[in-house]
């Protein structure tokens, strides 16, 4: 089996074995680990009601709901490239569809036809859109929409672009968009603020500690001091969370729920990594593992992944290559 591009069409892609079980369990498990933040938000709103009355609690509830509603609306109404072209054609020249975008869209469409053929699904079942961004990236959205930045279309090789698109198809096949919407509602603005406090610590541990052992004790002590300093905003966030929930829950319950919220990012990160590995597996199963691994290898030279949602590049590449080698001896059933 070739690992850069399938030779022809195949039967519809299906998860098998442990991957099938993981695909079924991931969305509800991810929602389950986000529930502590939903409980914390409700407790804080109730505390505001006890502190300052109805209007403050309604204001806080609005602050929690309105950004979520706006995000969901934007995600569900995002236009694909066909819709953009139709809008430009029907605007009597008032709206233009740029030639450079048309060229990029044609390249992406050709790539998608190959990937969909390898997955055994009609190309028309999913929609494509381009994002005007200088960053090389791609995303999966609800309503079967795959988005790729124009920079990715222009800068990646044909093999790498197919690997990236196949990976995003993996996210679409994993699905669980209703669960994802509920998860973002559970986290809310307060959970997002807490995530911002813990992210520098996790990024530092991921990118920094790998270099400490060979560099001597002095560097290790520097790393320890920096870790302690990075723990300060996390600790302050937990204390503030306990203080905000205590009027509604009492001290003991507030401490317990704050502890659950504090460890929740780690559980969420572990599950997010499993989803990324599973989407990588889809790309490898479809024959695009080498292209995806090449893109990840190049990306690792100048950036680190967003550690809360993506595993280290080296770990992803290793799993992709292992799966690719497995398929050489045990091909996926046609």
C-alpha positions in Angstrom: 0.0 0.0 0.0 1.4 3.4 -0.9 1.7 5.9 1.8 1.7 9.1 -0.1 -1.5 8.8 -2.2 -4.1 6.1 -2.8 -4.2 4.7 -6.3 -8.0 4.5 -6.6 -11.3 4.6 -4.9 -12.2 2.4 -1.9 -15.1 1.5 0.2 -16.4 4.0 2.8 -14.0 4.6 5.6 -15.0 3.1 8.9 -13.3 3.0 12.3 -12.5 -0.5 13.4 -11.4 -2.2 16.6 -10.2 0.1 19.4 -10.4 3.1 17.2 -14.2 2.5 16.8 -14.6 2.3 20.6 -12.5 5.4 21.1 -14.5 7.4 18.5 -17.8 6.5 20.2 -16.5 7.4 23.7 -14.5 10.6 23.0 -17.3 13.1 22.6 -19.3 12.2 25.7 -16.1 11.8 27.8 -14.9 15.3 26.7 -18.3 16.7 27.8 -18.2 14.9 31.1 -14.8 16.4 32.1 -16.1 19.9 31.3 -19.1 19.6 33.6 -17.2 21.0 36.7 -16.9 24.3 35.0 -20.6 24.4 34.2 -21.3 23.7 37.9 -18.8 26.4 38.9 -20.5 28.9 36.6 -23.9 28.2 38.1 -22.5 28.5 41.6 -20.8 31.8 40.9 -24.1 33.2 39.3 -25.9 32.1 42.5 -23.3 33.8 44.7 -23.7 37.0 42.7 -27.5 36.8 43.4 -26.9 36.3 47.1 -24.3 39.1 47.2 -25.9 41.8 45.0 -29.3 40.7 43.9 -30.9 39.7 40.6 -29.5 42.2 38.2 -25.8 41.2 38.8 -26.6 37.5 38.4 -28.5 38.3 35.1 -25.6 40.3 33.9 -23.2 37.5 34.6 -25.5 35.0 32.9 -25.6 37.2 29.8 -21.8 37.5 29.8 -21.7 33.7 29.8 -24.3 33.1 27.2 -23.9 35.8 24.6 -20.4 35.1 23.4 -21.3 31.4 23.2 -24.4 32.2 21.1 -22.4 34.5 18.8 -19.7 31.8 18.4 -22.2 29.1 17.5 -24.0 31.4 15.1 -20.7 32.3 13.3 -19.7 28.7 13.1 -23.0 27.5 11.7 -23.4 30.3 9.2 -19.8 30.2 7.8 -19.9 30.3 4.0 -18.2 27.7 1.8 -16.4 28.6 -1.4 -19.3 27.7 -3.7 -21.6 30.0 -1.7 -19.0 32.8 -1.9 -18.8 32.4 -5.7 -22.6 32.5 -6.1 -22.8 35.6 -3.9 -20.1 37.3 -6.0 -21.8 36.2 -9.3 -25.2 37.5 -8.1 -24.0 40.9 -6.9 -23.8 42.6 -10.3 -20.1 43.3 -9.8 -20.4 44.9 -6.3 -18.7 41.9 -4.7 -15.7 40.3 -6.5 -14.3 36.8 -6.1 -10.5 37.3 -6.3 -8.6 35.4 -8.9 -6.0 34.4 -6.4 -8.7 32.9 -4.2 -10.2 31.1 -7.2 -6.8 29.5 -7.9 -6.4 28.4 -4.3 -9.9 27.1 -4.2 -9.3 25.0 -7.4 -6.2 23.5 -5.8 -8.1 22.7 -2.6 -11.0 21.1 -4.5 -8.6 18.9 -6.5 -7.0 17.8 -3.2 -10.4 17.1 -1.6 -11.5 15.0 -4.5 -8.5 12.7 -4.0 -9.0 12.5 -0.2 -12.8 11.9 -0.5 -12.2 9.2 -3.1 -9.7 7.5 -0.8 -12.3 7.6 2.0 -15.0 6.2 -0.2 -17.4 9.2 0.3 -19.0 11.5 -2.2 -16.9 14.7 -2.5 -20.2 16.8 -2.5 -21.1 15.5 1.0 -18.6 17.9 2.6 -18.1 21.6 2.0 -14.8 23.5 1.6 -13.8 27.0 2.5 -10.6 29.1 2.5 -9.5 31.3 5.4 -7.5 34.4 4.6 -4.6 34.0 7.0 -0.8 34.0 6.8 -0.7 31.0 9.1 -0.5 27.4 7.8 -3.5 25.8 9.4 -6.8 23.9 8.8 -10.0 23.4 10.8 -13.1 21.2 10.9 -16.4 22.9 11.5 -20.0 21.8 12.0 -22.3 21.0 9.0 -19.5 19.1 7.3 -17.3 22.1 6.6 -13.5 21.8 6.2 -11.6 25.1 6.3 -8.0 25.5 5.1 -6.0 28.7 5.2 -4.8 30.2 1.9 -1.2 30.1 3.3 -1.5 26.3 3.7 -2.7 25.9 0.1 0.1 28.0 -1.3 3.0 26.8 1.0 2.4 23.1 1.5 3.4 20.5 -1.1 0.6 18.5 -2.7 1.4 15.5 -0.5 1.4 17.6 2.7 -1.8 19.3 1.8 -3.6 16.0 1.2 -2.3 14.8 4.6 -3.7 17.9 6.4 -7.1 17.7 4.7 -7.3 14.0 5.5 -6.6 14.8 9.1 -9.4 17.3 9.2 -11.7 14.8 7.6 -10.8 12.6 10.5 -12.2 15.2 12.9 -15.3 15.4 10.8 -15.7 11.6 10.9 -15.2 11.6 14.7 -18.1 14.1 14.9 -19.7 15.0 18.1 -20.5 18.6 17.2 -23.5 18.8 19.6 -21.2 17.7 22.4 -18.6 20.3 21.3 -21.2 23.1 21.5 -22.2 22.0 25.0 -18.6 21.8 26.0 -17.9 25.4 25.0 -21.0 26.5 26.9 -19.7 24.6 30.0 -16.3 26.3 30.0 -17.7 29.8 29.5 -15.7 33.0 30.1 -14.6 32.1 33.6 -13.2 28.8 32.5 -11.4 30.5 29.6 -9.8 33.0 31.9 -8.5 30.1 34.1 -7.2 28.3 31.0 -5.2 31.4 30.1 -3.6 31.3 33.5 -2.6 27.6 33.2 -1.5 27.6 29.6 1.9 29.3 30.1 2.8 26.7 32.7 1.9 23.8 30.5 3.6 25.3 27.5 6.7 25.9 29.6 6.8 22.3 30.9 6.3 21.0 27.3 8.9 23.1 25.6 11.3 23.8 28.4 11.9 20.7 30.5 13.0 18.7 27.5 16.2 20.6 27.5 17.0 20.8 31.2 18.7 17.5 32.1 21.7 17.9 29.8 22.2 21.6 30.7 23.2 21.1 34.3 21.9 21.8 37.8 21.8 25.6 37.5 19.4 25.5 34.6 17.3 22.9 36.5 17.0 25.4 39.4 16.1 28.1 37.0 13.4 25.9 35.6 12.1 25.1 39.1 11.9 28.8 40.1 10.1 29.6 36.9 7.6 26.8 37.4 6.9 28.1 40.9 6.3 31.6 39.5 4.0 30.2 36.8 2.1 28.4 39.5 1.2 31.7 41.2 -1.5 32.8 38.8 -3.0 29.3 38.8 -3.1 29.3 42.6 -4.6 32.7 42.6 -7.3 31.5 40.2 -8.2 28.6 42.4 -8.4 30.8 45.5 -10.6 33.3 43.6 -12.8 30.5 42.4 -13.2 29.2 46.0 -14.1 32.6 47.3 -16.6 33.2 44.5 -18.4 29.9 45.0 -18.4 29.8 48.8 -21.6 31.9 49.4 -23.6 29.5 47.2 -22.0 26.1 48.1 -20.2 26.5 51.4 -16.5 26.3 52.0 -16.0 22.5 51.7 -18.0 22.1 48.5 -16.4 25.2 47.0 -12.9 23.8 47.6 -13.9 20.4 46.1 -15.4 21.9 43.0 -12.5 24.3 42.6 -10.1 21.4 42.8 -12.1 19.6 40.1 -11.9 22.7 37.9 -8.2 23.0 38.5 -7.4 19.4 37.3 -10.0 19.6 34.5 -7.6 21.1 31.9 -5.3 18.1 32.3 -8.1 15.7 31.7 -9.3 17.7 28.8 -5.8 17.9 27.3 -5.4 14.1 27.6 -8.7 13.5 25.7 -7.9 16.2 23.1 -4.6 14.4 22.4 -6.5 11.1 21.9 -8.7 12.9 19.3 -5.7 14.3 17.5 -4.1 10.8 17.4 -7.3 9.4 16.1 -7.6 12.0 13.3 -3.9 11.3 12.4 -4.8 7.6 12.2 -7.5 8.4 9.6 -5.0 10.3 7.5 -2.6 7.3 7.7 -5.3 4.8 6.9 -6.3 6.8 3.8 -2.7 6.7 2.6 -1.7 10.2 3.5 0.4 9.5 6.6 3.7 10.4 5.0 2.4 13.7 3.8 1.0 14.6 7.2 4.2 13.5 9.0 6.3 15.7 6.6 4.1 18.7 7.4 4.4 18.1 11.2 8.2 17.6 10.9 8.5 20.9 9.1 6.3 22.7 11.6 8.3 21.4 14.5 11.3 23.3 13.3 9.9 26.7 14.1 6.9 26.3 16.5 5.4 24.3 19.4 1.9 22.9 19.3 -0.9 24.4 21.4 -0.3 21.9 24.2 -3.9 22.0 25.6 -5.3 20.6 22.4 -2.4 19.1 20.4 0.2 16.6 21.3 3.9 17.2 20.7 4.8 16.9 17.0 7.4 14.1 17.7 4.7 11.9 19.4 2.3 12.4 16.5 4.9 11.7 13.9 5.9 8.5 15.7 2.4 7.2 15.8 1.7 8.1 12.2 4.8 6.2 11.0 4.0 3.2 13.2 0.5 3.1 11.7 1.9 3.5 8.2 4.3 0.6 8.7 1.4 -1.5 10.0 -0.6 -0.9 6.9 2.3 -2.2 4.7 1.8 -5.6 6.2 -1.8 -5.5 7.2 -3.7 -3.3 4.7 -7.0 -1.8 5.7 -9.9 -3.9 4.3 -11.2 -2.5 1.0 
